[in-house]
């Protein structure tokens, strides 16, 4: 069981996830002047924690096993697919959620005006669809850089 705490690729990947999720808060604060701690547990945003995790994994495996190893090839392809998905399918799903949320708001406003009845209870029951599902390419790029540089730093600190 103790061996799991000595698994550098796993530790680097998990650390990259936590770091990328946490750093979203101050980045968002600098951009909007609003402190939003819910970003720590949300998807989407800058940097991509998915990209940070998979590039940290691939970098750590490269450091331990070399660029010529089969396990590095597997982790590199896994990273490419994950980062491609983050900018493709997941991002488009988020854009669709934005449009659907606008339709729900417009429909709710129409119902309020048409029926003239208080909607406070109904509005509380409504749930917005998650709009930050995927990432812009720049978020994936910086997530990837985060994973690589963080892993190189951790390797220098703990593995040398």
Order of alpha helices (4+ residues) and beta strands (2+ residues): alpha-alpha-alpha-alpha-alpha-alpha
